[in-house]
Amino acid sequence: MASTRDIRRRIKSVKNTRQITKAMELVAASKMKKAQQAALAGRPYAELMARMLAAIADRVEEAQHPFLVKREVKTRGIILVTSDKGLAGPLNANLFKIVTEIKTPVKYVAVGRKGAQFIARTHRALLADFSVTDRVAFAEVKVISEFMVKQYLEGVVDTVEILWPRFRNTLVQVPTLLPLLPLSSVKDVIADLKSDAGVSAAAKLPTASEQQMIFEPDPATVLEALLPLYVNREIHQQVLDAKASEHSARMVAMKTAKDNATKLLGELTLEYNKARQAAITQEILEIAAAQFAA
């Protein structure tokens, strides 16, 4: 049995660990709430964009836009969104598992330090790596989006996809791979935006005649500007979603660590009491034995 001094030292260490994990849990919970609010704030923008695209869909020839032109896929382009720090449970490991299962040629753009380190460590093709703050400002993500779109238009990659931990709830974050480019059709873009905006399938968006929208200088030019905005918005939304997932996973991981520390503290306290009682009993026996011998 360990000495009472060693047990006291372990109890002190576990108490310090529990205090740290509790503080990290509270910080992650606060950041998670802000990240969820930021993700929900994009819904009105998504609904308005869907309405504009619905009004313009029947007025233009879709094949005119390079985002809508399908081509042979030789090299895929994937944006890998991970966290900058660890202590988030299996969040990043689940993403890396999907990466290892991809056998086709891929070039990656990493958002987050953990993803960049994994791509470099496994000797995969890395085009660039970026980091974003917890606020996930649109200007930060726009740089990433424009870089990836440029690679797509120049033929460096033949697809643009994003791999991120989709936020379901506080306990569940699902690693998801979403194709962004090439777009199948404007109607699919509208359906996707309606889904992001929380518009039910039964709720139809107004038709072009109902909205009486007038596009200047012409519908094709407006579509040319809207589709890049759609891609920027989608990537921004998923990075926001990934931040909410990161803070949720970290909060759960820290809560589990805190609970485990509390349980261990109880076991160590019981062990300490037993050791102290055994020491007292031993001293009594020694005193009694000495008196009997005398």
C-alpha atoms as an extended CHARMM CRD file, in Angstrom:
* protein
*
       294  EXT
         1         1  MET       CA              0.0000000000        0.0000000000        0.0000000000  PROA      1               0.0000000000
         2         2  ALA       CA              1.2500000000        3.4800000000       -0.8630000000  PROA      2               0.0000000000
         3         3  SER       CA              2.2650000000        5.7930000000        1.9520000000  PROA      3               0.0000000000
         4         4  THR       CA             -0.0980000000        8.5090000000        3.1290000000  PROA      4               0.0000000000
         5         5  ARG       CA              2.3370000000       11.1470000000        1.8480000000  PROA      5               0.0000000000
         6         6  ASP       CA              2.2180000000        9.7220000000       -1.6920000000  PROA      6               0.0000000000
         7         7  ILE       CA             -1.5660000000        9.4880000000       -1.6060000000  PROA      7               0.0000000000
         8         8  ARG       CA             -1.8620000000       13.1110000000       -0.3990000000  PROA      8               0.0000000000
         9         9  ARG       CA              0.3810000000       14.1650000000       -3.2650000000  PROA      9               0.0000000000
        10        10  ARG       CA             -1.8150000000       12.3300000000       -5.7870000000  PROA      10              0.0000000000
        11        11  ILE       CA             -4.9820000000       13.8190000000       -4.2650000000  PROA      11              0.0000000000
        12        12  LYS       CA             -3.5630000000       17.3130000000       -4.6420000000  PROA      12              0.0000000000
        13        13  SER       CA             -2.5910000000       16.5990000000       -8.2680000000  PROA      13              0.0000000000
        14        14  VAL       CA             -6.0560000000       15.2410000000       -9.1250000000  PROA      14              0.0000000000
        15        15  LYS       CA             -7.7400000000       18.2600000000       -7.5000000000  PROA      15              0.0000000000
        16        16  ASN       CA             -5.6370000000       20.6050000000       -9.6430000000  PROA      16              0.0000000000
        17        17  THR       CA             -6.5200000000       18.6160000000      -12.7600000000  PROA      17              0.0000000000
        18        18  ARG       CA            -10.2220000000       18.7230000000      -11.9050000000  PROA      18              0.0000000000
        19        19  GLN       CA            -10.0700000000       22.4710000000      -11.4170000000  PROA      19              0.0000000000
        20        20  ILE       CA             -8.3870000000       22.9770000000      -14.8020000000  PROA      20              0.0000000000
        21        21  THR       CA            -10.8010000000       20.7130000000      -16.6980000000  PROA      21              0.0000000000
        22        22  LYS       CA            -13.7970000000       22.3850000000      -15.0620000000  PROA      22              0.0000000000
        23        23  ALA       CA            -12.5440000000       25.8130000000      -16.1890000000  PROA      23              0.0000000000
        24        24  MET       CA            -11.9360000000       24.5140000000      -19.7280000000  PROA      24              0.0000000000
        25        25  GLU       CA            -15.4310000000       23.0180000000      -19.7820000000  PROA      25              0.0000000000
        26        26  LEU       CA            -16.9910000000       26.3720000000      -18.8890000000  PROA      26              0.0000000000
        27        27  VAL       CA            -14.9270000000       28.2240000000      -21.5140000000  PROA      27              0.0000000000
        28        28  ALA       CA            -15.8520000000       25.6760000000      -24.2160000000  PROA      28              0.0000000000
        29        29  ALA       CA            -19.5520000000       25.9070000000      -23.2670000000  PROA      29              0.0000000000
        30        30  SER       CA            -19.4670000000       29.6910000000      -23.6370000000  PROA      30              0.0000000000
        31        31  LYS       CA            -17.7160000000       29.5020000000      -27.0140000000  PROA      31              0.0000000000
        32        32  MET       CA            -20.0820000000       26.7690000000      -28.2030000000  PROA      32              0.0000000000
        33        33  LYS       CA            -23.1180000000       28.9470000000      -27.5510000000  PROA      33              0.0000000000
        34        34  LYS       CA            -21.6020000000       31.8360000000      -29.5030000000  PROA      34              0.0000000000
        35        35  ALA       CA            -20.6570000000       29.5340000000      -32.3910000000  PROA      35              0.0000000000
        36        36  GLN       CA            -24.1980000000       28.1310000000      -32.5870000000  PROA      36              0.0000000000
        37        37  GLN       CA            -25.6580000000       31.6310000000      -32.6680000000  PROA      37              0.0000000000
        38        38  ALA       CA            -23.2500000000       32.6310000000      -35.4340000000  PROA      38              0.0000000000
        39        39  ALA       CA            -24.2270000000       29.5790000000      -37.5070000000  PROA      39              0.0000000000
        40        40  LEU       CA            -27.9420000000       30.3380000000      -37.1420000000  PROA      40              0.0000000000
        41        41  ALA       CA            -27.3780000000       33.9720000000      -38.0970000000  PROA      41              0.0000000000
        42        42  GLY       CA            -26.6330000000       32.8880000000      -41.6920000000  PROA      42              0.0000000000
        43        43  ARG       CA            -30.1310000000       31.5120000000      -42.2990000000  PROA      43              0.0000000000
        44        44  PRO       CA            -31.8180000000       34.7610000000      -43.4740000000  PROA      44              0.0000000000
        45        45  TYR       CA            -28.9410000000       35.3040000000      -45.9430000000  PROA      45              0.0000000000
        46        46  ALA       CA            -29.3530000000       31.7730000000      -47.2980000000  PROA      46              0.0000000000
        47        47  GLU       CA            -33.1150000000       32.2630000000      -47.7290000000  PROA      47              0.0000000000
        48        48  LEU       CA            -32.6860000000       35.5520000000      -49.5940000000  PROA      48              0.0000000000
        49        49  MET       CA            -30.0590000000       34.0380000000      -51.9060000000  PROA      49              0.0000000000
        50        50  ALA       CA            -32.3810000000       31.0990000000      -52.6080000000  PROA      50              0.0000000000
        51        51  ARG       CA            -35.1690000000       33.4950000000      -53.5440000000  PROA      51              0.0000000000
        52        52  MET       CA            -32.9220000000       35.4310000000      -55.9170000000  PROA      52              0.0000000000
        53        53  LEU       CA            -31.6170000000       32.2690000000      -57.5770000000  PROA      53              0.0000000000
        54        54  ALA       CA            -35.1850000000       30.9370000000      -57.8870000000  PROA      54              0.0000000000
        55        55  ALA       CA            -36.1560000000       34.1080000000      -59.7030000000  PROA      55              0.0000000000
        56        56  ILE       CA            -33.1840000000       33.9040000000      -62.0470000000  PROA      56              0.0000000000
        57        57  ALA       CA            -33.0810000000       30.1370000000      -62.6880000000  PROA      57              0.0000000000
        58        58  ASP       CA            -35.4380000000       30.1190000000      -65.6850000000  PROA      58              0.0000000000
        59        59  ARG       CA            -33.9080000000       33.1700000000      -67.3750000000  PROA      59              0.0000000000
        60        60  VAL       CA            -30.3890000000       31.9380000000      -68.0920000000  PROA      60              0.0000000000
        61        61  GLU       CA            -28.6010000000       29.0490000000      -69.7310000000  PROA      61              0.0000000000
        62        62  GLU       CA            -26.9760000000       27.1820000000      -66.8420000000  PROA      62              0.0000000000
        63        63  ALA       CA            -24.1550000000       25.6730000000      -68.8900000000  PROA      63              0.0000000000
        64        64  GLN       CA            -22.7300000000       29.1390000000      -69.4980000000  PROA      64              0.0000000000
        65        65  HSD       CA            -21.2140000000       29.2930000000      -66.0100000000  PROA      65              0.0000000000
        66        66  PRO       CA            -17.9020000000       27.4470000000      -65.3790000000  PROA      66              0.0000000000
        67        67  PHE       CA            -19.1470000000       26.2430000000      -61.9800000000  PROA      67              0.0000000000
        68        68  LEU       CA            -21.8800000000       24.2430000000      -63.7470000000  PROA      68              0.0000000000
        69        69  VAL       CA            -19.6640000000       22.5780000000      -66.3660000000  PROA      69              0.0000000000
        70        70  LYS       CA            -18.8420000000       18.9640000000      -65.5480000000  PROA      70              0.0000000000
        71        71  ARG       CA            -15.4180000000       17.6010000000      -66.4650000000  PROA      71              0.0000000000
        72        72  GLU       CA            -13.3430000000       14.5070000000      -65.9770000000  PROA      72              0.0000000000
        73        73  VAL       CA            -12.1590000000       14.1970000000      -62.3910000000  PROA      73              0.0000000000
        74        74  LYS       CA             -8.4240000000       13.4960000000      -62.2830000000  PROA      74              0.0000000000
        75        75  THR       CA             -7.5530000000       15.1860000000      -58.9850000000  PROA      75              0.0000000000
        76        76  ARG       CA            -10.0180000000       16.0110000000      -56.2540000000  PROA      76              0.0000000000
        77        77  GLY       CA             -9.6810000000       19.1260000000      -54.1240000000  PROA      77              0.0000000000
        78        78  ILE       CA            -10.7620000000       18.8270000000      -50.4870000000  PROA      78              0.0000000000
        79        79  ILE       CA            -10.9060000000       21.5030000000      -47.7980000000  PROA      79              0.0000000000
        80        80  LEU       CA            -10.1710000000       19.7280000000      -44.5000000000  PROA      80              0.0000000000
        81        81  VAL       CA            -11.5650000000       21.6600000000      -41.5180000000  PROA      81              0.0000000000
        82        82  THR       CA            -10.0990000000       20.6610000000      -38.1570000000  PROA      82              0.0000000000
        83        83  SER       CA             -9.2780000000       22.3490000000      -34.8650000000  PROA      83              0.0000000000
        84        84  ASP       CA             -6.0930000000       24.2380000000      -34.0150000000  PROA      84              0.0000000000
        85        85  LYS       CA             -5.8590000000       22.5850000000      -30.5980000000  PROA      85              0.0000000000
        86        86  GLY       CA             -6.4520000000       19.1360000000      -29.1820000000  PROA      86              0.0000000000
        87        87  LEU       CA             -8.4340000000       18.0160000000      -26.1170000000  PROA      87              0.0000000000
        88        88  ALA       CA            -11.5580000000       17.6590000000      -28.2650000000  PROA      88              0.0000000000
        89        89  GLY       CA            -12.1170000000       13.9140000000      -27.9580000000  PROA      89              0.0000000000
        90        90  PRO       CA            -12.2760000000       11.9300000000      -31.2230000000  PROA      90              0.0000000000
        91        91  LEU       CA            -13.3500000000       14.9690000000      -33.2910000000  PROA      91              0.0000000000
        92        92  ASN       CA            -10.2280000000       15.2180000000      -35.4610000000  PROA      92              0.0000000000
        93        93  ALA       CA             -9.5070000000       11.4720000000      -35.4590000000  PROA      93              0.0000000000
        94        94  ASN       CA            -12.8830000000       10.7760000000      -37.0940000000  PROA      94              0.0000000000
        95        95  LEU       CA            -12.0290000000       13.2060000000      -39.9030000000  PROA      95              0.0000000000
        96        96  PHE       CA             -8.5860000000       11.6820000000      -40.3780000000  PROA      96              0.0000000000
        97        97  LYS       CA            -10.1650000000        8.2390000000      -40.6800000000  PROA      97              0.0000000000
        98        98  ILE       CA            -12.1550000000        9.4310000000      -43.7110000000  PROA      98              0.0000000000
        99        99  VAL       CA             -9.0120000000       10.9630000000      -45.2140000000  PROA      99              0.0000000000
       100       100  THR       CA             -7.1540000000        7.6660000000      -44.9260000000  PROA      100             0.0000000000
       101       101  GLU       CA            -10.0320000000        5.8540000000      -46.6460000000  PROA      101             0.0000000000
       102       102  ILE       CA             -9.7940000000        8.0710000000      -49.7570000000  PROA      102             0.0000000000
       103       103  LYS       CA             -7.7400000000        6.2460000000      -52.3610000000  PROA      103             0.0000000000
       104       104  THR       CA             -8.1970000000        8.5810000000      -55.3760000000  PROA      104             0.0000000000
       105       105  PRO       CA             -5.6920000000       11.4160000000      -56.0940000000  PROA      105             0.0000000000
       106       106  VAL       CA             -6.4700000000       14.3510000000      -53.8100000000  PROA      106             0.0000000000
       107       107  LYS       CA             -4.9510000000       17.7300000000      -53.0360000000  PROA      107             0.0000000000
       108       108  TYR       CA             -5.8700000000       19.2390000000      -49.6950000000  PROA      108             0.0000000000
       109       109  VAL       CA             -6.3540000000       22.6900000000      -48.2430000000  PROA      109             0.0000000000
       110       110  ALA       CA             -6.1630000000       22.4790000000      -44.4610000000  PROA      110             0.0000000000
       111       111  VAL       CA             -8.1320000000       24.8140000000      -42.1950000000  PROA      111             0.0000000000
       112       112  GLY       CA             -6.7680000000       24.2700000000      -38.7040000000  PROA      112             0.0000000000
       113       113  ARG       CA             -3.3520000000       23.3050000000      -37.3810000000  PROA      113             0.0000000000
       114       114  LYS       CA             -4.2560000000       19.6890000000      -36.5760000000  PROA      114             0.0000000000
       115       115  GLY       CA             -5.3210000000       19.0010000000      -40.1510000000  PROA      115             0.0000000000
       116       116  ALA       CA             -2.1730000000       20.5610000000      -41.6190000000  PROA      116             0.0000000000
       117       117  GLN       CA             -0.0060000000       18.4930000000      -39.2870000000  PROA      117             0.0000000000
       118       118  PHE       CA             -1.8080000000       15.2800000000      -40.2290000000  PROA      118             0.0000000000
       119       119  ILE       CA             -1.5410000000       15.9180000000      -43.9870000000  PROA      119             0.0000000000
       120       120  ALA       CA              2.1780000000       16.6930000000      -43.6510000000  PROA      120             0.0000000000
       121       121  ARG       CA              2.8050000000       13.7090000000      -41.3760000000  PROA      121             0.0000000000
       122       122  THR       CA              1.1160000000       11.2740000000      -43.7860000000  PROA      122             0.0000000000
       123       123  HSD       CA              2.8680000000       12.7890000000      -46.8330000000  PROA      123             0.0000000000
       124       124  ARG       CA             -0.3120000000       13.7840000000      -48.6740000000  PROA      124             0.0000000000
       125       125  ALA       CA             -0.5000000000       16.6570000000      -51.1590000000  PROA      125             0.0000000000
       126       126  LEU       CA             -1.1130000000       19.9520000000      -49.3360000000  PROA      126             0.0000000000
       127       127  LEU       CA             -1.8670000000       23.0200000000      -51.4460000000  PROA      127             0.0000000000
       128       128  ALA       CA             -2.0860000000       25.4550000000      -48.5190000000  PROA      128             0.0000000000
       129       129  ASP       CA             -3.0510000000       25.6780000000      -44.8710000000  PROA      129             0.0000000000
       130       130  PHE       CA             -5.0660000000       28.3880000000      -43.1470000000  PROA      130             0.0000000000
       131       131  SER       CA             -6.2020000000       29.1800000000      -39.6360000000  PROA      131             0.0000000000
       132       132  VAL       CA             -9.3050000000       31.0420000000      -38.5090000000  PROA      132             0.0000000000
       133       133  THR       CA            -10.2220000000       32.6870000000      -35.2330000000  PROA      133             0.0000000000
       134       134  ASP       CA            -13.1220000000       31.6010000000      -33.0290000000  PROA      134             0.0000000000
       135       135  ARG       CA            -15.1920000000       34.4460000000      -34.5030000000  PROA      135             0.0000000000
       136       136  VAL       CA            -14.8050000000       32.9450000000      -38.0230000000  PROA      136             0.0000000000
       137       137  ALA       CA            -15.1420000000       36.2810000000      -39.7920000000  PROA      137             0.0000000000
       138       138  PHE       CA            -16.3910000000       36.0300000000      -43.3800000000  PROA      138             0.0000000000
       139       139  ALA       CA            -13.2600000000       37.8370000000      -44.5940000000  PROA      139             0.0000000000
       140       140  GLU       CA            -11.0960000000       35.0500000000      -43.1500000000  PROA      140             0.0000000000
       141       141  VAL       CA            -13.0140000000       32.3000000000      -44.9120000000  PROA      141             0.0000000000
       142       142  LYS       CA            -13.3440000000       34.2530000000      -48.1640000000  PROA      142             0.0000000000
       143       143  VAL       CA             -9.5660000000       34.0390000000      -48.6360000000  PROA      143             0.0000000000
       144       144  ILE       CA             -9.7790000000       30.2420000000      -48.3550000000  PROA      144             0.0000000000
       145       145  SER       CA            -12.7290000000       30.0470000000      -50.7200000000  PROA      145             0.0000000000
       146       146  GLU       CA            -11.1630000000       32.2800000000      -53.3590000000  PROA      146             0.0000000000
       147       147  PHE       CA             -7.9160000000       30.2950000000      -53.2340000000  PROA      147             0.0000000000
       148       148  MET       CA             -9.7490000000       26.9950000000      -53.7320000000  PROA      148             0.0000000000
       149       149  VAL       CA            -11.9370000000       28.3670000000      -56.5400000000  PROA      149             0.0000000000
       150       150  LYS       CA             -8.8280000000       29.6690000000      -58.2940000000  PROA      150             0.0000000000
       151       151  GLN       CA             -7.2730000000       26.2000000000      -58.1250000000  PROA      151             0.0000000000
       152       152  TYR       CA            -10.4680000000       24.7780000000      -59.5990000000  PROA      152             0.0000000000
       153       153  LEU       CA            -10.7160000000       27.2600000000      -62.4620000000  PROA      153             0.0000000000
       154       154  GLU       CA             -7.0300000000       26.8140000000      -63.3200000000  PROA      154             0.0000000000
       155       155  GLY       CA             -7.4370000000       23.0300000000      -63.4710000000  PROA      155             0.0000000000
       156       156  VAL       CA             -5.1650000000       22.2190000000      -60.5200000000  PROA      156             0.0000000000
       157       157  VAL       CA             -8.1020000000       20.3150000000      -59.0090000000  PROA      157             0.0000000000
       158       158  ASP       CA            -11.2560000000       19.0810000000      -60.7210000000  PROA      158             0.0000000000
       159       159  THR       CA            -13.5890000000       19.2370000000      -57.7360000000  PROA      159             0.0000000000
       160       160  VAL       CA            -14.0150000000       21.3720000000      -54.6520000000  PROA      160             0.0000000000
       161       161  GLU       CA            -15.2100000000       19.4480000000      -51.5960000000  PROA      161             0.0000000000
       162       162  ILE       CA            -15.2330000000       20.2100000000      -47.9000000000  PROA      162             0.0000000000
       163       163  LEU       CA            -14.6950000000       17.7230000000      -45.0650000000  PROA      163             0.0000000000
       164       164  TRP       CA            -15.7530000000       18.9530000000      -41.6380000000  PROA      164             0.0000000000
       165       165  PRO       CA            -17.4190000000       17.7420000000      -38.4050000000  PROA      165             0.0000000000
       166       166  ARG       CA            -21.1040000000       18.5150000000      -38.9300000000  PROA      166             0.0000000000
       167       167  PHE       CA            -22.7620000000       19.7510000000      -35.7500000000  PROA      167             0.0000000000
       168       168  ARG       CA            -25.8560000000       17.7260000000      -34.8460000000  PROA      168             0.0000000000
       169       169  ASN       CA            -26.0700000000       18.4140000000      -31.1330000000  PROA      169             0.0000000000
       170       170  THR       CA            -23.7890000000       18.8330000000      -28.1590000000  PROA      170             0.0000000000
       171       171  LEU       CA            -22.9770000000       15.1160000000      -28.0170000000  PROA      171             0.0000000000
       172       172  VAL       CA            -22.9540000000       14.2540000000      -31.7370000000  PROA      172             0.0000000000
       173       173  GLN       CA            -20.6440000000       15.6540000000      -34.4200000000  PROA      173             0.0000000000
       174       174  VAL       CA            -20.7230000000       13.7390000000      -37.7100000000  PROA      174             0.0000000000
       175       175  PRO       CA            -17.7040000000       13.8610000000      -40.0680000000  PROA      175             0.0000000000
       176       176  THR       CA            -19.1810000000       14.9020000000      -43.4310000000  PROA      176             0.0000000000
       177       177  LEU       CA            -17.7540000000       15.2210000000      -46.9440000000  PROA      177             0.0000000000
       178       178  LEU       CA            -19.7580000000       17.6640000000      -49.0720000000  PROA      178             0.0000000000
       179       179  PRO       CA            -19.1310000000       18.2730000000      -52.8130000000  PROA      179             0.0000000000
       180       180  LEU       CA            -19.3010000000       21.9640000000      -53.7390000000  PROA      180             0.0000000000
       181       181  LEU       CA            -17.9660000000       22.2100000000      -57.3050000000  PROA      181             0.0000000000
       182       182  PRO       CA            -18.9170000000       21.4900000000      -59.9700000000  PROA      182             0.0000000000
       183       183  LEU       CA            -22.5350000000       22.3420000000      -59.1920000000  PROA      183             0.0000000000
       184       184  SER       CA            -25.1100000000       19.9910000000      -60.6850000000  PROA      184             0.0000000000
       185       185  SER       CA            -27.7180000000       22.6800000000      -61.3780000000  PROA      185             0.0000000000
       186       186  VAL       CA            -29.0690000000       25.9630000000      -60.0490000000  PROA      186             0.0000000000
       187       187  LYS       CA            -32.1580000000       24.1330000000      -58.7710000000  PROA      187             0.0000000000
       188       188  ASP       CA            -30.0040000000       21.9220000000      -56.5680000000  PROA      188             0.0000000000
       189       189  VAL       CA            -28.2760000000       25.0370000000      -55.2320000000  PROA      189             0.0000000000
       190       190  ILE       CA            -31.6820000000       26.5020000000      -54.3850000000  PROA      190             0.0000000000
       191       191  ALA       CA            -32.7350000000       23.2990000000      -52.6100000000  PROA      191             0.0000000000
       192       192  ASP       CA            -29.5050000000       23.3100000000      -50.6010000000  PROA      192             0.0000000000
       193       193  LEU       CA            -29.9670000000       26.9350000000      -49.5660000000  PROA      193             0.0000000000
       194       194  LYS       CA            -33.5770000000       26.2730000000      -48.5740000000  PROA      194             0.0000000000
       195       195  SER       CA            -32.3570000000       23.4180000000      -46.3720000000  PROA      195             0.0000000000
       196       196  ASP       CA            -29.7120000000       25.6260000000      -44.7320000000  PROA      196             0.0000000000
       197       197  ALA       CA            -32.2610000000       28.3800000000      -44.1920000000  PROA      197             0.0000000000
       198       198  GLY       CA            -34.6650000000       26.0340000000      -42.4560000000  PROA      198             0.0000000000
       199       199  VAL       CA            -37.3330000000       26.3500000000      -45.1540000000  PROA      199             0.0000000000
       200       200  SER       CA            -39.5370000000       23.2530000000      -45.2040000000  PROA      200             0.0000000000
       201       201  ALA       CA            -39.9000000000       21.2560000000      -48.3970000000  PROA      201             0.0000000000
       202       202  ALA       CA            -43.6070000000       22.0970000000      -48.5310000000  PROA      202             0.0000000000
       203       203  ALA       CA            -42.9100000000       25.8400000000      -48.4720000000  PROA      203             0.0000000000
       204       204  LYS       CA            -42.3420000000       26.8910000000      -52.0650000000  PROA      204             0.0000000000
       205       205  LEU       CA            -40.3200000000       29.9670000000      -52.8340000000  PROA      205             0.0000000000
       206       206  PRO       CA            -42.1030000000       32.5740000000      -54.9710000000  PROA      206             0.0000000000
       207       207  THR       CA            -41.6660000000       32.1890000000      -58.7070000000  PROA      207             0.0000000000
       208       208  ALA       CA            -40.0270000000       34.8410000000      -60.8500000000  PROA      208             0.0000000000
       209       209  SER       CA            -43.4010000000       36.2260000000      -61.9530000000  PROA      209             0.0000000000
       210       210  GLU       CA            -44.6050000000       36.4670000000      -58.3570000000  PROA      210             0.0000000000
       211       211  GLN       CA            -41.5150000000       38.2870000000      -57.2060000000  PROA      211             0.0000000000
       212       212  GLN       CA            -41.3090000000       40.6540000000      -60.1810000000  PROA      212             0.0000000000
       213       213  MET       CA            -37.5400000000       40.8780000000      -59.8240000000  PROA      213             0.0000000000
       214       214  ILE       CA            -35.6080000000       42.9960000000      -62.2880000000  PROA      214             0.0000000000
       215       215  PHE       CA            -31.9290000000       42.1080000000      -62.7340000000  PROA      215             0.0000000000
       216       216  GLU       CA            -29.3650000000       44.6530000000      -63.8640000000  PROA      216             0.0000000000
       217       217  PRO       CA            -27.3980000000       44.5640000000      -66.0460000000  PROA      217             0.0000000000
       218       218  ASP       CA            -28.8270000000       41.1400000000      -67.0360000000  PROA      218             0.0000000000
       219       219  PRO       CA            -29.6910000000       37.7850000000      -65.4070000000  PROA      219             0.0000000000
       220       220  ALA       CA            -26.5580000000       35.9980000000      -66.7170000000  PROA      220             0.0000000000
       221       221  THR       CA            -24.2660000000       38.6080000000      -65.1460000000  PROA      221             0.0000000000
       222       222  VAL       CA            -26.1300000000       38.4300000000      -61.8570000000  PROA      222             0.0000000000
       223       223  LEU       CA            -25.8670000000       34.6250000000      -61.8750000000  PROA      223             0.0000000000
       224       224  GLU       CA            -22.1420000000       34.9870000000      -62.5720000000  PROA      224             0.0000000000
       225       225  ALA       CA            -21.8440000000       36.9870000000      -59.3450000000  PROA      225             0.0000000000
       226       226  LEU       CA            -24.2630000000       34.9250000000      -57.2230000000  PROA      226             0.0000000000
       227       227  LEU       CA            -22.7240000000       31.4900000000      -57.7060000000  PROA      227             0.0000000000
       228       228  PRO       CA            -19.2880000000       32.4950000000      -56.2980000000  PROA      228             0.0000000000
       229       229  LEU       CA            -21.1580000000       34.0780000000      -53.3850000000  PROA      229             0.0000000000
       230       230  TYR       CA            -22.9570000000       30.7800000000      -52.8800000000  PROA      230             0.0000000000
       231       231  VAL       CA            -19.6530000000       28.8710000000      -52.7080000000  PROA      231             0.0000000000
       232       232  ASN       CA            -18.1790000000       31.4530000000      -50.3020000000  PROA      232             0.0000000000
       233       233  ARG       CA            -21.2720000000       31.2670000000      -48.1480000000  PROA      233             0.0000000000
       234       234  GLU       CA            -21.3040000000       27.4580000000      -48.0510000000  PROA      234             0.0000000000
       235       235  ILE       CA            -17.6520000000       27.2300000000      -46.9900000000  PROA      235             0.0000000000
       236       236  HSD       CA            -18.1630000000       29.9500000000      -44.3680000000  PROA      236             0.0000000000
       237       237  GLN       CA            -21.2340000000       28.1660000000      -43.0120000000  PROA      237             0.0000000000
       238       238  GLN       CA            -19.4430000000       24.8200000000      -42.7140000000  PROA      238             0.0000000000
       239       239  VAL       CA            -16.4280000000       26.3930000000      -40.9720000000  PROA      239             0.0000000000
       240       240  LEU       CA            -18.8560000000       27.9960000000      -38.4940000000  PROA      240             0.0000000000
       241       241  ASP       CA            -20.4480000000       24.5780000000      -38.0590000000  PROA      241             0.0000000000
       242       242  ALA       CA            -17.0320000000       23.0250000000      -37.4540000000  PROA      242             0.0000000000
       243       243  LYS       CA            -16.2760000000       25.5880000000      -34.7430000000  PROA      243             0.0000000000
       244       244  ALA       CA            -19.5360000000       24.7450000000      -32.9830000000  PROA      244             0.0000000000
       245       245  SER       CA            -18.6080000000       21.0490000000      -33.2120000000  PROA      245             0.0000000000
       246       246  GLU       CA            -15.1030000000       21.7060000000      -31.8690000000  PROA      246             0.0000000000
       247       247  HSD       CA            -16.2890000000       23.5970000000      -28.8040000000  PROA      247             0.0000000000
       248       248  SER       CA            -19.0420000000       21.0320000000      -28.1540000000  PROA      248             0.0000000000
       249       249  ALA       CA            -16.5980000000       18.1220000000      -28.3700000000  PROA      249             0.0000000000
       250       250  ARG       CA            -14.1220000000       19.9110000000      -26.1240000000  PROA      250             0.0000000000
       251       251  MET       CA            -16.8220000000       20.7210000000      -23.5710000000  PROA      251             0.0000000000
       252       252  VAL       CA            -17.9190000000       17.0660000000      -23.4550000000  PROA      252             0.0000000000
       253       253  ALA       CA            -14.3080000000       15.8470000000      -23.2420000000  PROA      253             0.0000000000
       254       254  MET       CA            -13.5180000000       18.2310000000      -20.3940000000  PROA      254             0.0000000000
       255       255  LYS       CA            -16.7230000000       17.3020000000      -18.5500000000  PROA      255             0.0000000000
       256       256  THR       CA            -15.7900000000       13.6260000000      -18.8440000000  PROA      256             0.0000000000
       257       257  ALA       CA            -12.2880000000       14.3720000000      -17.5840000000  PROA      257             0.0000000000
       258       258  LYS       CA            -13.6980000000       16.3760000000      -14.6670000000  PROA      258             0.0000000000
       259       259  ASP       CA            -16.1030000000       13.5630000000      -13.7440000000  PROA      259             0.0000000000
       260       260  ASN       CA            -13.3120000000       10.9950000000      -13.9350000000  PROA      260             0.0000000000
       261       261  ALA       CA            -11.1400000000       13.1930000000      -11.7070000000  PROA      261             0.0000000000
       262       262  THR       CA            -13.9680000000       13.4500000000       -9.1780000000  PROA      262             0.0000000000
       263       263  LYS       CA            -14.3880000000        9.6700000000       -9.1850000000  PROA      263             0.0000000000
       264       264  LEU       CA            -10.6350000000        9.1270000000       -8.8160000000  PROA      264             0.0000000000
       265       265  LEU       CA            -10.5470000000       11.6710000000       -6.0000000000  PROA      265             0.0000000000
       266       266  GLY       CA            -13.1400000000        9.6660000000       -4.0740000000  PROA      266             0.0000000000
       267       267  GLU       CA            -11.1650000000        6.4590000000       -4.5500000000  PROA      267             0.0000000000
       268       268  LEU       CA             -7.9180000000        8.1200000000       -3.4450000000  PROA      268             0.0000000000
       269       269  THR       CA             -9.5960000000        9.6370000000       -0.3790000000  PROA      269             0.0000000000
       270       270  LEU       CA            -10.8900000000        6.2140000000        0.6210000000  PROA      270             0.0000000000
       271       271  GLU       CA             -7.4420000000        4.7150000000        0.0700000000  PROA      271             0.0000000000
       272       272  TYR       CA             -5.8670000000        7.5100000000        2.1250000000  PROA      272             0.0000000000
       273       273  ASN       CA             -8.2600000000        6.9180000000        5.0170000000  PROA      273             0.0000000000
       274       274  LYS       CA             -7.5280000000        3.1850000000        4.9390000000  PROA      274             0.0000000000
       275       275  ALA       CA             -3.7810000000        3.8120000000        4.9050000000  PROA      275             0.0000000000
       276       276  ARG       CA             -4.0290000000        6.2700000000        7.7910000000  PROA      276             0.0000000000
       277       277  GLN       CA             -6.2130000000        3.8880000000        9.7910000000  PROA      277             0.0000000000
       278       278  ALA       CA             -3.7580000000        1.0500000000        9.1530000000  PROA      278             0.0000000000
       279       279  ALA       CA             -0.8620000000        3.2510000000       10.3310000000  PROA      279             0.0000000000
       280       280  ILE       CA             -2.7260000000        4.1940000000       13.5190000000  PROA      280             0.0000000000
       281       281  THR       CA             -3.6220000000        0.5670000000       14.2020000000  PROA      281             0.0000000000
       282       282  GLN       CA             -0.0070000000       -0.4600000000       13.6810000000  PROA      282             0.0000000000
       283       283  GLU       CA              1.2130000000        2.1860000000       16.1290000000  PROA      283             0.0000000000
       284       284  ILE       CA             -1.3030000000        1.0250000000       18.7560000000  PROA      284             0.0000000000
       285       285  LEU       CA             -0.1870000000       -2.5750000000       18.3300000000  PROA      285             0.0000000000
       286       286  GLU       CA              3.4610000000       -1.5750000000       18.6710000000  PROA      286             0.0000000000
       287       287  ILE       CA              2.7470000000        0.4120000000       21.8860000000  PROA      287             0.0000000000
       288       288  ALA       CA              0.7180000000       -2.4700000000       23.3070000000  PROA      288             0.0000000000
       289       289  ALA       CA              3.4540000000       -4.9650000000       22.4220000000  PROA      289             0.0000000000
       290       290  ALA       CA              6.1260000000       -2.7740000000       24.0710000000  PROA      290             0.0000000000
       291       291  GLN       CA              4.0950000000       -2.4500000000       27.2780000000  PROA      291             0.0000000000
       292       292  PHE       CA              3.4440000000       -6.1920000000       27.3850000000  PROA      292             0.0000000000
       293       293  ALA       CA              7.1490000000       -6.9210000000       26.9180000000  PROA      293             0.0000000000
       294       294  ALA       CA              8.0170000000       -4.5520000000       29.7430000000  PROA      294             0.0000000000
